């Protein structure tokens, strides 16, 4: 029996015994053999070049670091905090690394995080980061480009991030801000706790249109 056939038999045996998915069972079987588990061939969210530019390390490096740390047994929040605090990676990029790692290890689907389904939309705008932050957190300014009552503030970190309840459903919106220069900044909208894939696409279109509306206002 070849090594691969023997491994598949062990995987099926573990699945039958534990009720785990094929991906989870395979991870444990390969790990027990003392070999690193190869990551799944899925979209990690960012290219290798992009993740290295934003976080300082390539995907191969992150998978090695997080595997060694035991990230497959950790929660999303624990992984993101570890990347942020122990490897000095900014909050948004720490989240990006975490989501990509979880996808590659079969711990989540695309557009899924610990809170359920989500969608991310980003845009670079012609204002400083503090001014852009105020466009979201100052209700008078926000109401000029977003329907009043759409967002209800929860918490914020000046110039860095803001969290909101959305409309009258149970979803939440996180806005992450990053400076791109004196008169340029980027906002990343992450809309979480969405009910289904159809809602994911609806919210994607919604935020693209609203951010375009904000850009037009700032450019006028």
C-alpha positions in Angstrom: 0.0 0.0 0.0 1.4 3.4 -1.0 2.0 6.1 1.7 -0.9 8.2 0.2 -3.4 5.3 0.2 -2.4 4.5 3.8 -2.9 8.1 4.8 -6.4 8.2 3.1 -7.4 5.1 5.0 -6.3 6.7 8.3 -8.2 9.8 7.4 -11.4 7.9 6.7 -11.0 5.9 9.9 -10.6 9.1 11.9 -13.6 10.7 10.2 -15.7 7.7 11.1 -14.6 7.8 14.7 -14.7 11.5 15.3 -17.3 12.8 12.8 -14.8 15.4 11.6 -14.7 16.8 8.1 -12.2 15.4 5.7 -10.1 18.6 6.0 -10.0 18.5 9.8 -9.3 14.7 9.9 -6.5 15.1 7.3 -4.9 17.9 9.3 -4.7 15.7 12.4 -3.5 12.6 10.5 -0.7 14.5 8.7 0.3 16.2 12.0 0.5 12.9 13.8 3.0 11.8 11.1 5.2 14.7 12.1 4.9 16.4 8.8 3.5 19.9 8.2 0.0 20.0 6.8 -0.1 21.5 3.3 -2.5 24.4 3.1 -5.6 24.2 1.0 -5.7 25.5 -2.6 -8.1 28.4 -1.8 -8.3 32.1 -2.2 -6.4 33.5 0.9 -7.7 37.0 0.2 -4.4 38.7 -0.7 -1.6 37.8 -3.1 1.8 36.8 -1.6 3.3 40.1 -2.8 0.5 42.1 -1.2 0.5 40.2 2.2 4.3 40.6 2.4 4.1 44.3 1.6 1.3 44.9 4.2 2.4 42.5 7.0 6.1 42.1 6.5 6.0 38.4 5.8 4.9 36.0 2.9 2.1 33.5 3.2 4.6 30.6 3.6 6.2 32.5 6.5 2.9 33.2 8.2 1.7 29.6 7.8 5.0 28.3 9.3 4.9 30.8 12.2 1.2 30.2 13.0 1.4 26.4 12.7 4.4 26.4 15.1 2.4 28.5 17.5 -0.6 26.1 17.4 -3.0 28.5 15.7 -5.3 25.7 14.4 -6.4 25.2 18.1 -6.9 29.0 18.7 -9.9 31.3 18.1 -10.0 33.9 15.5 -9.5 36.7 18.1 -6.5 34.9 19.7 -4.8 34.5 16.3 -5.4 38.1 15.3 -4.2 39.4 18.7 -1.1 37.2 18.5 -0.2 38.5 15.0 -0.9 42.1 16.1 0.9 42.1 19.4 3.7 39.6 19.0 4.6 40.3 15.4 3.9 44.1 15.4 1.4 44.0 12.5 -1.3 46.7 12.3 -4.9 45.8 13.2 -6.3 45.5 9.7 -3.4 43.5 8.3 -3.5 41.2 11.4 -7.1 40.5 10.6 -6.2 39.8 6.9 -3.4 37.4 7.9 -5.7 35.6 10.3 -8.6 35.2 7.8 -6.2 34.0 5.1 -4.6 31.5 7.5 -8.0 30.2 8.6 -9.1 29.7 5.0 -5.9 27.9 4.1 -6.3 25.6 7.1 -9.9 24.8 6.3 -11.1 26.7 9.4 -13.5 29.0 7.5 -15.1 29.7 4.1 -14.5 32.7 1.9 -16.6 35.6 3.4 -16.9 33.9 6.7 -15.4 34.8 10.1 -16.1 33.9 13.7 -19.3 36.0 13.6 -20.7 34.4 10.4 -20.8 35.8 6.9 -19.3 39.2 6.1 -18.2 41.4 3.2 -15.3 43.9 3.0 -15.2 46.9 0.7 -12.4 49.5 0.7 -11.8 52.9 -0.9 -9.0 55.5 -0.9 -10.3 59.0 -0.5 -8.7 62.5 -1.0 -8.6 63.6 2.7 -6.4 63.0 5.7 -7.1 60.1 7.9 -8.5 62.2 10.8 -11.0 63.9 8.5 -12.0 60.6 7.0 -12.6 59.2 10.5 -14.9 62.1 11.3 -16.9 61.4 8.2 -18.0 58.2 9.8 -18.1 59.1 13.5 -19.6 62.6 13.3 -23.3 62.0 12.6 -23.8 65.4 11.0 -21.1 64.8 8.4 -22.1 61.1 8.0 -25.7 62.1 7.2 -24.6 64.0 4.1 -23.6 60.8 2.3 -25.3 58.0 4.2 -29.0 57.8 5.1 -29.6 59.0 8.7 -30.1 56.1 11.1 -28.1 53.6 9.0 -25.3 53.4 11.5 -25.4 53.6 15.3 -22.0 54.1 17.0 -20.7 51.5 19.4 -16.9 52.1 20.0 -14.1 53.8 18.2 -10.3 54.5 18.3 -9.6 58.0 16.9 -8.1 57.8 13.4 -7.9 54.0 13.5 -11.3 52.2 13.7 -15.0 52.6 14.5 -17.7 50.0 15.1 -21.4 50.4 14.5 -24.7 48.6 14.6 -26.4 48.6 11.2 -30.0 49.5 10.6 -32.6 47.5 12.4 -31.0 44.1 11.9 -28.4 42.3 13.9 -25.5 43.0 11.6 -22.5 45.1 12.6 -20.1 47.4 10.7 -16.4 47.8 11.4 -14.6 50.7 9.7 -10.7 50.6 9.6 -8.8 53.7 8.6 -5.2 54.1 7.3 -3.3 57.1 6.3 -1.8 57.1 2.7 -0.3 60.6 3.0 -1.2 64.1 4.1 -4.3 64.3 1.9 -5.1 60.7 1.2 -6.5 57.9 3.4 -8.1 54.5 3.0 -11.2 53.1 4.7 -12.0 49.4 4.8 -15.6 48.6 5.6 -16.2 45.1 7.1 -19.9 44.4 7.4 -20.4 41.3 9.6 -23.2 38.9 10.8 -24.8 38.7 7.4 -27.6 36.1 7.0 -26.7 34.6 3.6 -24.6 34.9 0.5 -27.4 37.0 -1.2 -27.1 39.5 1.6 -23.3 39.5 1.3 -23.7 40.7 -2.4 -26.4 43.2 -1.5 -24.1 44.8 1.2 -21.2 44.8 -1.2 -23.1 46.8 -3.7 -24.5 49.0 -1.0 -21.1 50.0 0.4 -19.5 50.5 -3.0 -22.3 52.9 -3.9 -22.1 54.8 -0.6 -18.4 55.1 -0.6 -18.5 56.5 -4.2 -21.1 59.0 -2.9 -18.7 60.0 -0.1 -15.9 60.4 -2.6 -18.0 62.6 -4.8 -18.8 64.8 -1.8 -15.2 65.1 -0.7 -14.0 65.9 -4.2 -16.6 68.6 -4.9 
